[in-house]
Amino acid sequence: MRETVEMIVKALVDDEAGVDVREVDRGGQTSMIEVRVAPDDMGKIIGRQGRTVRALRSLLHAASQKGKRRYILEIVE
């Protein structure tokens, strides 16, 4: 799942080298995906009124339903 999120985020930002995506296991069936981008690209990831990040979270939710694993998306400054 980390690779999918990384591919989508790199397509959205201008500075692909500044993208860092990590998957942290939180125990049980929960994983947290942390996304770090360059400060100039933060607005592109969040989107207008949070629409882009909400869409990413919806994709993760759909994937978690199929894979029986919960994913949490966190945008880190």
Distance bins in CASP14 RR format, pairs under 12 A and 6 or more apart:
PFRMAT RR
TARGET T0000
AUTHOR 0000-0000-0000
RMODE 2
METHOD distances of the structure
MODEL  1
1 7 0 0 0 0 0 1 0 0 0 0 0
1 8 0 0 0 0 0 1 0 0 0 0 0
1 21 0 0 0 0 1 0 0 0 0 0 0
1 22 0 0 0 0 0 1 0 0 0 0 0
1 23 1 0 0 1 0 0 0 0 0 0 0
1 25 0 0 0 0 0 1 0 0 0 0 0
1 31 1 0 0 1 0 0 0 0 0 0 0
1 32 0 0 0 0 0 1 0 0 0 0 0
1 33 1 0 0 1 0 0 0 0 0 0 0
1 56 0 0 0 0 0 1 0 0 0 0 0
1 59 0 0 0 0 1 0 0 0 0 0 0
1 60 1 0 0 1 0 0 0 0 0 0 0
1 61 0 0 0 0 0 1 0 0 0 0 0
1 62 0 0 0 0 0 1 0 0 0 0 0
1 63 1 0 0 1 0 0 0 0 0 0 0
1 64 0 0 0 0 1 0 0 0 0 0 0
1 66 0 0 0 0 0 1 0 0 0 0 0
1 67 0 0 0 0 1 0 0 0 0 0 0
1 69 0 0 0 0 1 0 0 0 0 0 0
1 70 0 0 0 0 0 1 0 0 0 0 0
1 71 1 0 1 0 0 0 0 0 0 0 0
1 72 0 0 0 0 0 1 0 0 0 0 0
1 73 0 0 0 0 1 0 0 0 0 0 0
2 8 0 0 0 0 0 1 0 0 0 0 0
2 9 0 0 0 0 0 1 0 0 0 0 0
2 19 0 0 0 0 0 1 0 0 0 0 0
2 20 0 0 0 0 0 1 0 0 0 0 0
2 21 1 0 1 0 0 0 0 0 0 0 0
2 22 1 0 0 1 0 0 0 0 0 0 0
2 23 1 0 1 0 0 0 0 0 0 0 0
2 24 0 0 0 0 1 0 0 0 0 0 0
2 25 0 0 0 0 0 1 0 0 0 0 0
2 31 0 0 0 0 1 0 0 0 0 0 0
2 32 0 0 0 0 0 1 0 0 0 0 0
2 33 1 0 0 1 0 0 0 0 0 0 0
2 34 0 0 0 0 1 0 0 0 0 0 0
2 35 0 0 0 0 1 0 0 0 0 0 0
2 60 0 0 0 0 0 1 0 0 0 0 0
2 63 0 0 0 0 0 1 0 0 0 0 0
2 71 0 0 0 0 1 0 0 0 0 0 0
2 73 0 0 0 0 0 1 0 0 0 0 0
3 9 0 0 0 0 0 1 0 0 0 0 0
3 10 0 0 0 0 0 1 0 0 0 0 0
3 21 0 0 0 0 1 0 0 0 0 0 0
3 22 0 0 0 0 0 1 0 0 0 0 0
3 23 0 0 0 0 1 0 0 0 0 0 0
3 33 0 0 0 0 0 1 0 0 0 0 0
3 63 0 0 0 0 0 1 0 0 0 0 0
4 10 0 0 0 0 0 1 0 0 0 0 0
4 11 0 0 0 0 0 1 0 0 0 0 0
4 21 0 0 0 0 1 0 0 0 0 0 0
4 23 0 0 0 0 0 1 0 0 0 0 0
4 33 0 0 0 0 1 0 0 0 0 0 0
4 35 0 0 0 0 0 1 0 0 0 0 0
4 56 0 0 0 0 1 0 0 0 0 0 0
4 59 1 0 0 1 0 0 0 0 0 0 0
4 60 0 0 0 0 1 0 0 0 0 0 0
4 62 0 0 0 0 0 1 0 0 0 0 0
4 63 1 0 0 1 0 0 0 0 0 0 0
4 71 0 0 0 0 0 1 0 0 0 0 0
4 73 0 0 0 0 0 1 0 0 0 0 0
5 11 0 0 0 0 0 1 0 0 0 0 0
5 12 0 0 0 0 0 1 0 0 0 0 0
5 19 0 0 0 0 1 0 0 0 0 0 0
5 20 0 0 0 0 0 1 0 0 0 0 0
5 21 1 0 1 0 0 0 0 0 0 0 0
5 22 0 0 0 0 0 1 0 0 0 0 0
5 23 0 0 0 0 1 0 0 0 0 0 0
5 31 0 0 0 0 0 1 0 0 0 0 0
5 32 0 0 0 0 0 1 0 0 0 0 0
5 33 1 0 1 0 0 0 0 0 0 0 0
5 34 0 0 0 0 1 0 0 0 0 0 0
5 35 1 0 0 1 0 0 0 0 0 0 0
5 36 0 0 0 0 0 1 0 0 0 0 0
5 37 0 0 0 0 0 1 0 0 0 0 0
5 45 0 0 0 0 0 1 0 0 0 0 0
5 53 0 0 0 0 0 1 0 0 0 0 0
5 55 0 0 0 0 0 1 0 0 0 0 0
5 56 1 0 0 1 0 0 0 0 0 0 0
5 57 0 0 0 0 0 1 0 0 0 0 0
5 59 0 0 0 0 1 0 0 0 0 0 0
5 60 1 0 0 1 0 0 0 0 0 0 0
5 63 0 0 0 0 1 0 0 0 0 0 0
5 71 0 0 0 0 1 0 0 0 0 0 0
5 72 0 0 0 0 0 1 0 0 0 0 0
5 73 1 0 0 1 0 0 0 0 0 0 0
5 74 0 0 0 0 0 1 0 0 0 0 0
5 75 0 0 0 0 0 1 0 0 0 0 0
6 12 0 0 0 0 0 1 0 0 0 0 0
6 13 0 0 0 0 0 1 0 0 0 0 0
6 16 0 0 0 0 1 0 0 0 0 0 0
6 18 0 0 0 0 0 1 0 0 0 0 0
6 19 1 0 0 1 0 0 0 0 0 0 0
6 20 0 0 0 0 1 0 0 0 0 0 0
6 21 1 0 1 0 0 0 0 0 0 0 0
6 22 0 0 0 0 1 0 0 0 0 0 0
6 23 0 0 0 0 1 0 0 0 0 0 0
6 33 0 0 0 0 1 0 0 0 0 0 0
6 34 0 0 0 0 0 1 0 0 0 0 0
6 35 0 0 0 0 1 0 0 0 0 0 0
6 36 0 0 0 0 0 1 0 0 0 0 0
6 37 0 0 0 0 0 1 0 0 0 0 0
6 56 0 0 0 0 0 1 0 0 0 0 0
6 73 0 0 0 0 0 1 0 0 0 0 0
7 13 0 0 0 0 0 1 0 0 0 0 0
7 16 0 0 0 0 0 1 0 0 0 0 0
7 19 0 0 0 0 1 0 0 0 0 0 0
7 21 0 0 0 0 1 0 0 0 0 0 0
7 56 0 0 0 0 0 1 0 0 0 0 0
7 59 0 0 0 0 0 1 0 0 0 0 0
8 16 0 0 0 0 0 1 0 0 0 0 0
8 19 0 0 0 0 0 1 0 0 0 0 0
8 21 0 0 0 0 1 0 0 0 0 0 0
8 33 0 0 0 0 0 1 0 0 0 0 0
8 35 0 0 0 0 1 0 0 0 0 0 0
8 37 0 0 0 0 0 1 0 0 0 0 0
8 44 0 0 0 0 0 1 0 0 0 0 0
8 45 0 0 0 0 1 0 0 0 0 0 0
8 52 0 0 0 0 1 0 0 0 0 0 0
8 53 0 0 0 0 0 1 0 0 0 0 0
8 55 0 0 0 0 1 0 0 0 0 0 0
8 56 1 0 0 1 0 0 0 0 0 0 0
8 57 0 0 0 0 0 1 0 0 0 0 0
8 59 1 0 0 1 0 0 0 0 0 0 0
8 60 0 0 0 0 0 1 0 0 0 0 0
8 63 0 0 0 0 0 1 0 0 0 0 0
8 73 0 0 0 0 0 1 0 0 0 0 0
9 15 0 0 0 0 0 1 0 0 0 0 0
9 16 0 0 0 0 1 0 0 0 0 0 0
9 18 0 0 0 0 1 0 0 0 0 0 0
9 19 1 0 1 0 0 0 0 0 0 0 0
9 20 0 0 0 0 1 0 0 0 0 0 0
9 21 1 0 0 1 0 0 0 0 0 0 0
9 33 0 0 0 0 1 0 0 0 0 0 0
9 34 0 0 0 0 0 1 0 0 0 0 0
9 35 1 0 1 0 0 0 0 0 0 0 0
9 36 0 0 0 0 1 0 0 0 0 0 0
9 37 1 0 0 1 0 0 0 0 0 0 0
9 38 0 0 0 0 0 1 0 0 0 0 0
9 41 0 0 0 0 1 0 0 0 0 0 0
9 42 0 0 0 0 0 1 0 0 0 0 0
9 43 0 0 0 0 0 1 0 0 0 0 0
9 44 0 0 0 0 1 0 0 0 0 0 0
9 45 1 0 0 1 0 0 0 0 0 0 0
9 46 0 0 0 0 0 1 0 0 0 0 0
9 52 0 0 0 0 1 0 0 0 0 0 0
9 53 0 0 0 0 0 1 0 0 0 0 0
9 55 0 0 0 0 0 1 0 0 0 0 0
9 56 1 0 0 1 0 0 0 0 0 0 0
9 59 0 0 0 0 0 1 0 0 0 0 0
9 73 0 0 0 0 0 1 0 0 0 0 0
9 75 0 0 0 0 1 0 0 0 0 0 0
10 16 1 0 1 0 0 0 0 0 0 0 0
10 17 0 0 0 0 1 0 0 0 0 0 0
10 18 0 0 0 0 1 0 0 0 0 0 0
10 19 1 0 1 0 0 0 0 0 0 0 0
10 20 0 0 0 0 0 1 0 0 0 0 0
10 21 0 0 0 0 1 0 0 0 0 0 0
10 35 0 0 0 0 0 1 0 0 0 0 0
10 37 0 0 0 0 1 0 0 0 0 0 0
10 38 0 0 0 0 0 1 0 0 0 0 0
10 41 0 0 0 0 0 1 0 0 0 0 0
10 44 0 0 0 0 0 1 0 0 0 0 0
10 45 0 0 0 0 0 1 0 0 0 0 0
11 19 0 0 0 0 0 1 0 0 0 0 0
11 41 0 0 0 0 0 1 0 0 0 0 0
11 44 0 0 0 0 0 1 0 0 0 0 0
11 45 0 0 0 0 0 1 0 0 0 0 0
11 52 0 0 0 0 0 1 0 0 0 0 0
11 56 0 0 0 0 0 1 0 0 0 0 0
12 19 0 0 0 0 1 0 0 0 0 0 0
12 35 0 0 0 0 0 1 0 0 0 0 0
12 37 0 0 0 0 1 0 0 0 0 0 0
12 38 0 0 0 0 0 1 0 0 0 0 0
12 41 1 0 0 1 0 0 0 0 0 0 0
12 42 0 0 0 0 0 1 0 0 0 0 0
12 43 0 0 0 0 1 0 0 0 0 0 0
12 44 1 0 1 0 0 0 0 0 0 0 0
12 45 1 0 0 1 0 0 0 0 0 0 0
12 46 0 0 0 0 0 1 0 0 0 0 0
12 47 0 0 0 0 1 0 0 0 0 0 0
12 51 0 0 0 0 0 1 0 0 0 0 0
12 52 1 0 0 1 0 0 0 0 0 0 0
12 53 0 0 0 0 0 1 0 0 0 0 0
12 55 0 0 0 0 0 1 0 0 0 0 0
12 56 0 0 0 0 1 0 0 0 0 0 0
12 75 0 0 0 0 0 1 0 0 0 0 0
13 19 1 0 0 1 0 0 0 0 0 0 0
13 20 0 0 0 0 0 1 0 0 0 0 0
13 21 0 0 0 0 0 1 0 0 0 0 0
13 35 0 0 0 0 0 1 0 0 0 0 0
13 36 0 0 0 0 0 1 0 0 0 0 0
13 37 1 0 1 0 0 0 0 0 0 0 0
13 38 1 0 0 1 0 0 0 0 0 0 0
13 39 0 0 0 0 0 1 0 0 0 0 0
13 40 0 0 0 0 1 0 0 0 0 0 0
13 41 1 1 0 0 0 0 0 0 0 0 0
13 42 0 0 0 0 1 0 0 0 0 0 0
13 43 0 0 0 0 1 0 0 0 0 0 0
13 44 1 0 1 0 0 0 0 0 0 0 0
13 45 1 0 0 1 0 0 0 0 0 0 0
13 46 0 0 0 0 0 1 0 0 0 0 0
13 47 0 0 0 0 0 1 0 0 0 0 0
13 52 0 0 0 0 0 1 0 0 0 0 0
14 37 0 0 0 0 1 0 0 0 0 0 0
14 38 1 0 0 1 0 0 0 0 0 0 0
14 39 0 0 0 0 0 1 0 0 0 0 0
14 40 1 0 0 1 0 0 0 0 0 0 0
14 41 1 0 1 0 0 0 0 0 0 0 0
14 42 0 0 0 0 0 1 0 0 0 0 0
14 43 0 0 0 0 0 1 0 0 0 0 0
14 44 1 0 0 1 0 0 0 0 0 0 0
14 45 0 0 0 0 0 1 0 0 0 0 0
15 36 0 0 0 0 0 1 0 0 0 0 0
15 37 1 0 0 1 0 0 0 0 0 0 0
15 38 1 0 1 0 0 0 0 0 0 0 0
15 39 0 0 0 0 1 0 0 0 0 0 0
15 40 1 0 0 1 0 0 0 0 0 0 0
15 41 1 0 1 0 0 0 0 0 0 0 0
15 42 0 0 0 0 0 1 0 0 0 0 0
15 44 0 0 0 0 0 1 0 0 0 0 0
15 45 0 0 0 0 0 1 0 0 0 0 0
16 37 0 0 0 0 1 0 0 0 0 0 0
16 38 0 0 0 0 1 0 0 0 0 0 0
16 41 0 0 0 0 1 0 0 0 0 0 0
16 44 0 0 0 0 0 1 0 0 0 0 0
17 36 0 0 0 0 0 1 0 0 0 0 0
17 37 0 0 0 0 0 1 0 0 0 0 0
17 38 0 0 0 0 1 0 0 0 0 0 0
17 41 0 0 0 0 0 1 0 0 0 0 0
18 35 0 0 0 0 0 1 0 0 0 0 0
18 36 1 0 0 1 0 0 0 0 0 0 0
18 37 1 0 0 1 0 0 0 0 0 0 0
18 38 1 0 1 0 0 0 0 0 0 0 0
18 39 0 0 0 0 1 0 0 0 0 0 0
18 40 0 0 0 0 1 0 0 0 0 0 0
18 41 1 0 0 1 0 0 0 0 0 0 0
18 42 0 0 0 0 0 1 0 0 0 0 0
18 45 0 0 0 0 0 1 0 0 0 0 0
19 34 0 0 0 0 0 1 0 0 0 0 0
19 35 1 0 0 1 0 0 0 0 0 0 0
19 36 1 0 0 1 0 0 0 0 0 0 0
19 37 1 0 1 0 0 0 0 0 0 0 0
19 38 0 0 0 0 1 0 0 0 0 0 0
19 41 0 0 0 0 1 0 0 0 0 0 0
19 42 0 0 0 0 0 1 0 0 0 0 0
19 44 0 0 0 0 0 1 0 0 0 0 0
19 45 0 0 0 0 1 0 0 0 0 0 0
19 75 0 0 0 0 0 1 0 0 0 0 0
19 76 0 0 0 0 0 1 0 0 0 0 0
20 33 0 0 0 0 0 1 0 0 0 0 0
20 34 1 0 0 1 0 0 0 0 0 0 0
20 35 1 0 0 1 0 0 0 0 0 0 0
20 36 1 0 1 0 0 0 0 0 0 0 0
20 37 1 0 0 1 0 0 0 0 0 0 0
20 38 0 0 0 0 1 0 0 0 0 0 0
20 41 0 0 0 0 0 1 0 0 0 0 0
20 75 0 0 0 0 0 1 0 0 0 0 0
20 76 0 0 0 0 1 0 0 0 0 0 0
21 31 0 0 0 0 0 1 0 0 0 0 0
21 32 0 0 0 0 0 1 0 0 0 0 0
21 33 1 0 0 1 0 0 0 0 0 0 0
21 34 1 0 0 1 0 0 0 0 0 0 0
21 35 1 0 1 0 0 0 0 0 0 0 0
21 36 1 0 0 1 0 0 0 0 0 0 0
21 37 0 0 0 0 1 0 0 0 0 0 0
21 45 0 0 0 0 0 1 0 0 0 0 0
21 56 0 0 0 0 0 1 0 0 0 0 0
21 73 0 0 0 0 1 0 0 0 0 0 0
21 74 0 0 0 0 0 1 0 0 0 0 0
21 75 0 0 0 0 0 1 0 0 0 0 0
21 76 0 0 0 0 0 1 0 0 0 0 0
22 31 0 0 0 0 0 1 0 0 0 0 0
22 32 0 0 0 0 1 0 0 0 0 0 0
22 33 1 0 0 1 0 0 0 0 0 0 0
22 34 1 0 1 0 0 0 0 0 0 0 0
22 35 0 0 0 0 1 0 0 0 0 0 0
22 36 0 0 0 0 1 0 0 0 0 0 0
22 73 0 0 0 0 0 1 0 0 0 0 0
22 74 0 0 0 0 1 0 0 0 0 0 0
22 76 0 0 0 0 1 0 0 0 0 0 0
23 30 0 0 0 0 0 1 0 0 0 0 0
23 31 1 0 1 0 0 0 0 0 0 0 0
23 32 1 0 0 1 0 0 0 0 0 0 0
23 33 1 0 1 0 0 0 0 0 0 0 0
23 34 1 0 0 1 0 0 0 0 0 0 0
23 35 0 0 0 0 0 1 0 0 0 0 0
23 60 0 0 0 0 0 1 0 0 0 0 0
23 69 0 0 0 0 0 1 0 0 0 0 0
23 71 0 0 0 0 1 0 0 0 0 0 0
23 72 0 0 0 0 0 1 0 0 0 0 0
23 73 0 0 0 0 0 1 0 0 0 0 0
23 74 0 0 0 0 0 1 0 0 0 0 0
24 30 0 0 0 0 1 0 0 0 0 0 0
24 31 1 0 0 1 0 0 0 0 0 0 0
24 32 1 0 1 0 0 0 0 0 0 0 0
24 33 1 0 0 1 0 0 0 0 0 0 0
24 34 1 0 0 1 0 0 0 0 0 0 0
24 35 0 0 0 0 0 1 0 0 0 0 0
24 71 0 0 0 0 0 1 0 0 0 0 0
24 72 0 0 0 0 1 0 0 0 0 0 0
24 73 0 0 0 0 0 1 0 0 0 0 0
24 74 0 0 0 0 1 0 0 0 0 0 0
24 76 0 0 0 0 0 1 0 0 0 0 0
25 31 1 0 1 0 0 0 0 0 0 0 0
25 32 0 0 0 0 1 0 0 0 0 0 0
25 33 0 0 0 0 0 1 0 0 0 0 0
25 69 0 0 0 0 0 1 0 0 0 0 0
25 70 0 0 0 0 0 1 0 0 0 0 0
25 71 0 0 0 0 0 1 0 0 0 0 0
25 72 0 0 0 0 0 1 0 0 0 0 0
26 32 1 0 1 0 0 0 0 0 0 0 0
26 33 0 0 0 0 0 1 0 0 0 0 0
26 34 0 0 0 0 0 1 0 0 0 0 0
26 69 0 0 0 0 0 1 0 0 0 0 0
26 70 0 0 0 0 1 0 0 0 0 0 0
26 71 0 0 0 0 0 1 0 0 0 0 0
26 72 1 0 0 1 0 0 0 0 0 0 0
26 74 0 0 0 0 0 1 0 0 0 0 0
27 69 0 0 0 0 0 1 0 0 0 0 0
27 70 0 0 0 0 0 1 0 0 0 0 0
27 72 0 0 0 0 0 1 0 0 0 0 0
28 68 0 0 0 0 0 1 0 0 0 0 0
28 69 0 0 0 0 1 0 0 0 0 0 0
28 70 0 0 0 0 1 0 0 0 0 0 0
29 64 0 0 0 0 1 0 0 0 0 0 0
29 67 0 0 0 0 1 0 0 0 0 0 0
29 68 1 0 0 1 0 0 0 0 0 0 0
29 69 1 0 1 0 0 0 0 0 0 0 0
29 70 1 0 1 0 0 0 0 0 0 0 0
29 71 0 0 0 0 1 0 0 0 0 0 0
29 72 0 0 0 0 0 1 0 0 0 0 0
30 60 0 0 0 0 0 1 0 0 0 0 0
30 64 0 0 0 0 1 0 0 0 0 0 0
30 68 0 0 0 0 0 1 0 0 0 0 0
30 69 1 0 0 1 0 0 0 0 0 0 0
30 70 1 0 1 0 0 0 0 0 0 0 0
30 71 1 0 0 1 0 0 0 0 0 0 0
30 72 1 0 0 1 0 0 0 0 0 0 0
31 60 0 0 0 0 1 0 0 0 0 0 0
31 63 0 0 0 0 0 1 0 0 0 0 0
31 64 0 0 0 0 1 0 0 0 0 0 0
31 67 0 0 0 0 0 1 0 0 0 0 0
31 69 1 0 0 1 0 0 0 0 0 0 0
31 70 1 0 0 1 0 0 0 0 0 0 0
31 71 1 0 1 0 0 0 0 0 0 0 0
31 72 1 0 0 1 0 0 0 0 0 0 0
31 73 0 0 0 0 0 1 0 0 0 0 0
31 74 0 0 0 0 0 1 0 0 0 0 0
32 60 0 0 0 0 0 1 0 0 0 0 0
32 64 0 0 0 0 0 1 0 0 0 0 0
32 69 0 0 0 0 0 1 0 0 0 0 0
32 70 0 0 0 0 1 0 0 0 0 0 0
32 71 1 0 0 1 0 0 0 0 0 0 0
32 72 1 0 1 0 0 0 0 0 0 0 0
32 73 1 0 0 1 0 0 0 0 0 0 0
32 74 1 0 1 0 0 0 0 0 0 0 0
32 75 0 0 0 0 0 1 0 0 0 0 0
32 76 0 0 0 0 0 1 0 0 0 0 0
33 53 0 0 0 0 0 1 0 0 0 0 0
33 56 0 0 0 0 1 0 0 0 0 0 0
33 57 0 0 0 0 1 0 0 0 0 0 0
33 59 0 0 0 0 0 1 0 0 0 0 0
33 60 1 0 0 1 0 0 0 0 0 0 0
33 63 0 0 0 0 0 1 0 0 0 0 0
33 64 0 0 0 0 0 1 0 0 0 0 0
33 69 0 0 0 0 0 1 0 0 0 0 0
33 70 0 0 0 0 0 1 0 0 0 0 0
33 71 1 0 1 0 0 0 0 0 0 0 0
33 72 1 0 0 1 0 0 0 0 0 0 0
33 73 1 0 1 0 0 0 0 0 0 0 0
33 74 1 0 0 1 0 0 0 0 0 0 0
33 75 0 0 0 0 1 0 0 0 0 0 0
33 76 0 0 0 0 0 1 0 0 0 0 0
34 71 0 0 0 0 0 1 0 0 0 0 0
34 72 0 0 0 0 1 0 0 0 0 0 0
34 73 0 0 0 0 1 0 0 0 0 0 0
34 74 1 0 1 0 0 0 0 0 0 0 0
34 75 0 0 0 0 1 0 0 0 0 0 0
34 76 1 0 1 0 0 0 0 0 0 0 0
34 77 0 0 0 0 0 1 0 0 0 0 0
35 41 0 0 0 0 0 1 0 0 0 0 0
35 42 0 0 0 0 0 1 0 0 0 0 0
35 44 0 0 0 0 0 1 0 0 0 0 0
35 45 1 0 0 1 0 0 0 0 0 0 0
35 46 0 0 0 0 0 1 0 0 0 0 0
35 52 0 0 0 0 0 1 0 0 0 0 0
35 53 0 0 0 0 1 0 0 0 0 0 0
35 56 0 0 0 0 1 0 0 0 0 0 0
35 57 0 0 0 0 0 1 0 0 0 0 0
35 60 0 0 0 0 0 1 0 0 0 0 0
35 71 0 0 0 0 0 1 0 0 0 0 0
35 72 0 0 0 0 0 1 0 0 0 0 0
35 73 1 0 0 1 0 0 0 0 0 0 0
35 74 1 0 0 1 0 0 0 0 0 0 0
35 75 1 0 1 0 0 0 0 0 0 0 0
35 76 1 0 0 1 0 0 0 0 0 0 0
35 77 0 0 0 0 0 1 0 0 0 0 0
36 42 0 0 0 0 1 0 0 0 0 0 0
36 45 0 0 0 0 1 0 0 0 0 0 0
36 74 0 0 0 0 1 0 0 0 0 0 0
36 75 0 0 0 0 1 0 0 0 0 0 0
36 76 1 0 1 0 0 0 0 0 0 0 0
36 77 1 0 0 1 0 0 0 0 0 0 0
37 43 0 0 0 0 1 0 0 0 0 0 0
37 44 1 0 0 1 0 0 0 0 0 0 0
37 45 1 0 1 0 0 0 0 0 0 0 0
37 46 0 0 0 0 1 0 0 0 0 0 0
37 52 0 0 0 0 0 1 0 0 0 0 0
37 53 0 0 0 0 0 1 0 0 0 0 0
37 75 1 0 0 1 0 0 0 0 0 0 0
37 76 0 0 0 0 1 0 0 0 0 0 0
37 77 0 0 0 0 1 0 0 0 0 0 0
38 44 0 0 0 0 1 0 0 0 0 0 0
38 45 0 0 0 0 0 1 0 0 0 0 0
38 77 0 0 0 0 0 1 0 0 0 0 0
39 45 0 0 0 0 0 1 0 0 0 0 0
39 75 0 0 0 0 0 1 0 0 0 0 0
39 76 0 0 0 0 0 1 0 0 0 0 0
39 77 1 0 0 1 0 0 0 0 0 0 0
41 47 0 0 0 0 0 1 0 0 0 0 0
41 52 0 0 0 0 0 1 0 0 0 0 0
41 75 0 0 0 0 0 1 0 0 0 0 0
41 77 0 0 0 0 0 1 0 0 0 0 0
42 50 0 0 0 0 0 1 0 0 0 0 0
42 52 0 0 0 0 0 1 0 0 0 0 0
42 53 0 0 0 0 0 1 0 0 0 0 0
42 75 1 0 0 1 0 0 0 0 0 0 0
42 76 0 0 0 0 0 1 0 0 0 0 0
42 77 1 0 0 1 0 0 0 0 0 0 0
43 49 0 0 0 0 0 1 0 0 0 0 0
43 50 0 0 0 0 1 0 0 0 0 0 0
43 51 0 0 0 0 0 1 0 0 0 0 0
43 52 0 0 0 0 1 0 0 0 0 0 0
43 53 0 0 0 0 1 0 0 0 0 0 0
43 75 0 0 0 0 1 0 0 0 0 0 0
43 77 0 0 0 0 0 1 0 0 0 0 0
44 50 0 0 0 0 0 1 0 0 0 0 0
44 51 0 0 0 0 0 1 0 0 0 0 0
44 52 1 0 0 1 0 0 0 0 0 0 0
44 53 0 0 0 0 0 1 0 0 0 0 0
44 56 0 0 0 0 0 1 0 0 0 0 0
44 75 0 0 0 0 0 1 0 0 0 0 0
45 51 0 0 0 0 0 1 0 0 0 0 0
45 52 1 0 0 1 0 0 0 0 0 0 0
45 53 1 0 0 1 0 0 0 0 0 0 0
45 54 0 0 0 0 0 1 0 0 0 0 0
45 55 0 0 0 0 0 1 0 0 0 0 0
45 56 0 0 0 0 1 0 0 0 0 0 0
45 57 0 0 0 0 0 1 0 0 0 0 0
45 73 0 0 0 0 0 1 0 0 0 0 0
45 74 0 0 0 0 0 1 0 0 0 0 0
45 75 1 0 0 1 0 0 0 0 0 0 0
45 76 0 0 0 0 0 1 0 0 0 0 0
45 77 0 0 0 0 0 1 0 0 0 0 0
46 52 1 0 0 1 0 0 0 0 0 0 0
46 53 1 0 1 0 0 0 0 0 0 0 0
46 54 0 0 0 0 1 0 0 0 0 0 0
46 55 0 0 0 0 0 1 0 0 0 0 0
46 56 0 0 0 0 0 1 0 0 0 0 0
46 57 0 0 0 0 0 1 0 0 0 0 0
46 73 0 0 0 0 0 1 0 0 0 0 0
46 75 1 0 0 1 0 0 0 0 0 0 0
46 77 0 0 0 0 0 1 0 0 0 0 0
47 53 1 0 0 1 0 0 0 0 0 0 0
47 54 0 0 0 0 1 0 0 0 0 0 0
47 55 0 0 0 0 1 0 0 0 0 0 0
47 56 0 0 0 0 0 1 0 0 0 0 0
47 75 0 0 0 0 0 1 0 0 0 0 0
48 54 0 0 0 0 0 1 0 0 0 0 0
48 55 0 0 0 0 0 1 0 0 0 0 0
49 55 0 0 0 0 0 1 0 0 0 0 0
50 56 0 0 0 0 1 0 0 0 0 0 0
50 57 0 0 0 0 1 0 0 0 0 0 0
50 58 0 0 0 0 0 1 0 0 0 0 0
50 73 0 0 0 0 0 1 0 0 0 0 0
50 75 0 0 0 0 1 0 0 0 0 0 0
51 57 0 0 0 0 0 1 0 0 0 0 0
51 58 0 0 0 0 0 1 0 0 0 0 0
52 58 0 0 0 0 0 1 0 0 0 0 0
52 59 0 0 0 0 0 1 0 0 0 0 0
52 73 0 0 0 0 0 1 0 0 0 0 0
52 75 0 0 0 0 0 1 0 0 0 0 0
53 59 0 0 0 0 0 1 0 0 0 0 0
53 60 0 0 0 0 0 1 0 0 0 0 0
53 73 1 0 0 1 0 0 0 0 0 0 0
53 74 0 0 0 0 1 0 0 0 0 0 0
53 75 1 0 0 1 0 0 0 0 0 0 0
54 60 0 0 0 0 0 1 0 0 0 0 0
54 61 0 0 0 0 0 1 0 0 0 0 0
54 73 0 0 0 0 1 0 0 0 0 0 0
54 75 0 0 0 0 0 1 0 0 0 0 0
55 61 0 0 0 0 0 1 0 0 0 0 0
55 62 0 0 0 0 0 1 0 0 0 0 0
55 73 0 0 0 0 0 1 0 0 0 0 0
56 62 0 0 0 0 0 1 0 0 0 0 0
56 63 0 0 0 0 0 1 0 0 0 0 0
56 71 0 0 0 0 0 1 0 0 0 0 0
56 72 0 0 0 0 0 1 0 0 0 0 0
56 73 1 0 1 0 0 0 0 0 0 0 0
56 74 0 0 0 0 0 1 0 0 0 0 0
56 75 0 0 0 0 1 0 0 0 0 0 0
57 63 0 0 0 0 0 1 0 0 0 0 0
57 64 0 0 0 0 0 1 0 0 0 0 0
57 70 0 0 0 0 0 1 0 0 0 0 0
57 71 0 0 0 0 1 0 0 0 0 0 0
57 72 0 0 0 0 1 0 0 0 0 0 0
57 73 1 0 1 0 0 0 0 0 0 0 0
57 74 0 0 0 0 0 1 0 0 0 0 0
57 75 0 0 0 0 0 1 0 0 0 0 0
58 64 0 0 0 0 0 1 0 0 0 0 0
58 65 0 0 0 0 0 1 0 0 0 0 0
58 71 0 0 0 0 0 1 0 0 0 0 0
58 73 0 0 0 0 1 0 0 0 0 0 0
59 65 0 0 0 0 0 1 0 0 0 0 0
59 66 0 0 0 0 0 1 0 0 0 0 0
59 71 0 0 0 0 1 0 0 0 0 0 0
59 73 0 0 0 0 1 0 0 0 0 0 0
60 66 0 0 0 0 0 1 0 0 0 0 0
60 67 0 0 0 0 0 1 0 0 0 0 0
60 69 0 0 0 0 1 0 0 0 0 0 0
60 70 0 0 0 0 1 0 0 0 0 0 0
60 71 1 0 1 0 0 0 0 0 0 0 0
60 72 1 0 0 1 0 0 0 0 0 0 0
60 73 1 0 1 0 0 0 0 0 0 0 0
60 74 0 0 0 0 0 1 0 0 0 0 0
61 67 0 0 0 0 0 1 0 0 0 0 0
61 69 0 0 0 0 0 1 0 0 0 0 0
61 70 0 0 0 0 1 0 0 0 0 0 0
61 71 1 0 0 1 0 0 0 0 0 0 0
61 72 0 0 0 0 1 0 0 0 0 0 0
61 73 0 0 0 0 1 0 0 0 0 0 0
62 71 0 0 0 0 1 0 0 0 0 0 0
63 69 0 0 0 0 1 0 0 0 0 0 0
63 70 0 0 0 0 0 1 0 0 0 0 0
63 71 1 0 0 1 0 0 0 0 0 0 0
63 73 0 0 0 0 0 1 0 0 0 0 0
64 70 1 0 1 0 0 0 0 0 0 0 0
64 71 1 0 1 0 0 0 0 0 0 0 0
64 72 0 0 0 0 1 0 0 0 0 0 0
64 73 0 0 0 0 0 1 0 0 0 0 0
65 71 0 0 0 0 0 1 0 0 0 0 0
END
